[in-house]
Amino acid sequence: IPVFLMLGCNLIDYVTGIAASKYRQERVNSYKGIRGIIKKICMWFLVLIGAFMDILINYAITYTKLNIELPFIVSTVVCIWIVANEMISILENMIDIGVTLPPFLLPVAKYIKKQVEKKAEIYDEESEEEE
């Protein structure tokens, strides 16, 4: 589900970004358009790297003959973080276009992103303590 949400958010963010550029007094050109597409492709690479990490973790678990099966945790968390980030960008684009948002919508998107980041910080701090 997060992958489908990410695809939808990528497309909506790209379209609303182009639409909002008119209201921001920005010129849309092919360089900016290509740069935006490359940025979206790199987001997909981040999810792929997360999937590679998940595969390595599961391989290590299997190789050590532990009887545990883990879902794709890293790639899912990366995808959720990107979706939250894209939702924030879409909402900011809509604000620039002049759309009135429900007052809770942008704070909820920022809260989701912050919660994902907090969970990642905990794991990062634990890995630093082990070193």
VENKA-V140764 format. One record per backbone hydrogen bond with DSSP energy under -0.5 kcal/mol. NH is the residue of the N-H (numbers start at 1). CO is the residue of the C=O. E is the energy in kcal/mol with one decimal. If there is no record, write none. Layout:
NH	CO	E
NH	CO	E
//
This chain:
5	1	-2.4
6	2	-2.5
7	3	-2.3
8	4	-2.4
9	5	-2.9
10	6	-2.8
11	7	-2.1
12	8	-2.6
13	9	-3.0
14	10	-2.1
15	11	-2.3
16	12	-3.0
17	13	-2.3
18	14	-1.9
19	15	-2.3
20	16	-2.8
21	17	-1.4
22	18	-0.7
22	19	-0.8
23	19	-0.7
24	20	-1.5
25	22	-0.8
26	21	-2.9
29	27	-0.5
33	29	-2.2
34	30	-2.9
35	31	-2.5
36	32	-2.2
37	33	-2.0
38	34	-2.8
39	35	-2.2
40	36	-2.0
41	37	-2.3
42	38	-2.5
43	39	-1.5
44	40	-1.5
45	41	-1.8
46	42	-1.9
47	43	-1.6
48	44	-2.1
49	45	-2.7
50	46	-2.2
51	47	-2.2
52	48	-2.4
53	49	-2.3
54	50	-2.2
55	51	-2.5
56	52	-2.5
57	53	-2.6
58	54	-2.5
59	55	-2.5
60	56	-2.6
61	57	-2.2
62	58	-2.4
63	59	-3.1
64	60	-1.9
65	62	-1.6
66	61	-2.2
68	66	-1.3
73	71	-2.0
75	50	-0.6
76	72	-1.0
77	73	-2.5
78	74	-2.5
79	75	-2.3
80	76	-2.5
81	77	-2.4
82	78	-2.3
83	79	-2.6
84	80	-2.5
85	81	-2.3
86	82	-2.9
87	83	-2.6
88	84	-2.1
89	85	-2.2
90	86	-2.8
91	87	-2.6
92	88	-2.4
93	89	-2.4
94	90	-2.5
95	91	-2.2
96	92	-2.2
97	93	-1.9
98	94	-1.5
99	94	-2.7
101	99	-0.6
105	102	-1.6
106	102	-0.5
108	104	-2.0
109	105	-2.0
110	106	-2.4
111	107	-2.2
112	108	-2.4
113	109	-2.0
114	110	-2.4
115	111	-2.6
116	112	-2.1
117	113	-2.3
118	114	-2.5
119	115	-2.0
120	116	-2.0
121	117	-2.3
122	118	-1.8
123	119	-1.6
124	120	-2.3
125	121	-2.8
126	122	-2.1
127	123	-2.0
128	124	-1.8
129	125	-1.9
130	126	-1.5
131	127	-0.8
//
